[in-house]
Structures are given as structure tokens and as C-alpha cells.
């Protein structure tokens, strides 16, 4: 059977080679039960490294300018990239 793994990486800016500042991994294979924040070190240093490891980029956040006066608002992580891997399992 084919199962999907989803990796969400939040990067320092809009470039795929910028540093990972937050992440979540969802394993549809059932092999792991890790959740966001389970590890101190991100699974990859940059989004580009995830591509090198075979993850497929399926979505990047649109680049939207901040409203005047909100340039330094840290209420959310702006640069979200969604990756997937399709993994064969025996289940």
C-alpha cells in the first residue's frame, strides 16, 4: 500500500535555502507517532535539503506584503512550505 507523509517547514524567509525556524511531521504510514515540537533539531536545516532527500514540494505560502506598522508582527510564521513523500508500506 502507498501512504503519505507530510512535512511542514517554516523558513526564515521565502527562499527554499533559508533556515528552518519551525516544523511539523505527519506520518501517514503509522511507523512513527512524532508530533510538532518532539525534537530540538529540525529534520532538515533548509527546505532545499528536504528536496535533496526526496520530499516533493506541494505548496509554498504566497508572498504578501505586511500592512504599514505591522512589519515586525510575530503573531504567525509567514513562510510555510508543505512537502510530501509517498511511501510503500505492508499494512
C-alpha positions as CSV (number, residue, x, y, z in Angstrom):
1,X,0.0,0.0,0.0
2,X,1.1,3.6,-0.6
3,X,0.9,6.0,2.3
4,X,1.6,9.7,2.5
5,X,4.0,11.5,4.8
6,X,3.6,15.3,5.1
7,X,6.3,17.7,6.3
8,X,5.6,21.3,7.1
9,X,8.6,23.6,7.3
10,X,8.5,27.2,8.3
11,X,11.5,29.0,6.9
12,X,13.2,32.3,7.9
13,X,12.2,33.9,4.6
14,X,10.7,33.0,1.2
15,X,13.8,31.3,-0.2
16,X,14.0,27.5,-0.1
17,X,17.6,27.7,1.0
18,X,16.8,29.7,4.1
19,X,17.0,28.3,7.6
20,X,14.1,26.2,9.1
21,X,12.6,28.0,12.1
22,X,9.7,25.7,12.8
23,X,8.4,22.3,11.6
24,X,5.8,19.6,11.9
25,X,5.9,16.0,10.5
26,X,2.8,13.9,10.0
27,X,3.4,10.2,9.2
28,X,0.5,8.5,7.4
29,X,2.4,5.2,7.4
30,X,1.8,4.8,11.1
31,X,5.5,3.9,11.6
32,X,6.1,6.9,13.9
33,X,3.9,9.0,16.2
34,X,6.1,12.1,16.4
35,X,4.4,15.4,16.8
36,X,5.4,19.0,16.3
37,X,8.0,20.0,18.9
38,X,9.1,16.5,19.8
39,X,12.7,17.3,18.8
40,X,15.1,20.1,19.4
41,X,16.7,20.0,16.0
42,X,14.7,20.4,12.7
43,X,14.7,17.4,10.4
44,X,16.5,19.5,7.7
45,X,18.5,22.7,8.0
46,X,16.7,24.2,5.0
47,X,13.8,23.5,2.6
48,X,16.3,22.7,-0.1
49,X,17.7,19.9,2.0
50,X,14.3,18.3,2.1
51,X,14.1,18.4,-1.7
52,X,17.6,16.7,-1.8
53,X,16.2,13.9,0.4
54,X,13.3,13.2,-2.0
55,X,10.5,15.2,-0.4
56,X,8.2,16.8,-3.0
57,X,7.3,20.4,-2.6
58,X,3.5,20.8,-2.9
59,X,2.8,24.2,-1.6
60,X,4.5,27.4,-0.6
61,X,2.9,30.4,1.1
62,X,2.1,33.4,-1.1
63,X,4.3,36.4,-0.7
64,X,2.1,39.1,0.8
65,X,3.4,42.5,2.0
66,X,2.8,43.4,5.6
67,X,0.5,46.3,6.3
68,X,2.1,49.5,7.4
69,X,3.0,49.3,11.0
70,X,2.9,45.5,11.1
71,X,6.3,44.8,9.6
72,X,7.6,43.3,12.8
73,X,4.5,41.4,13.9
74,X,5.5,37.9,15.1
75,X,2.0,36.6,15.5
76,X,2.5,33.8,13.0
77,X,5.2,32.1,10.9
78,X,4.8,33.6,7.4
79,X,6.9,31.3,5.2
80,X,5.2,27.9,5.3
81,X,6.3,25.2,2.8
82,X,4.4,21.8,2.6
83,X,6.3,18.7,1.4
84,X,5.2,15.2,0.9
85,X,6.6,11.7,0.4
86,X,4.7,8.7,-0.8
87,X,6.0,5.6,1.0
88,X,5.2,2.0,0.3
89,X,4.0,0.0,3.4
90,X,3.0,-3.6,4.1
91,X,-0.2,-2.7,6.1
